Amino acid sequence: MKDLSGAVTPTALVAKFAEAGITISERTLRERARQLGAYRIIGKTMFLMPEDIELILEAAKPQPKLRVAAEPSSSWTDSDTEALIQRLTRRPQRGKHQEKK
């Protein structure tokens, strides 16, 4: 049988976070636990084990931003630009109707 001494309810965990100066609602904590599958439920009672809390905290870490390369990664060339300009300038202008005689 699993040791339940570390099990806490979302209410108790919110209170523990509040003691540390971390503001989170019980509803938000429950939603995050459900999204991650990091909770246990028996009947209508939800509780969290230490490994569930670790998973929730780990998921709360912000992901590092991707660095933008110094050089553009596009394969667009000057000849592509010239071809596009030529294609666009060959089209007749829209909106001009020829007068019927």
Order of alpha helices (4+ residues) and beta strands (2+ residues): alpha-alpha-beta-beta-alpha-alpha
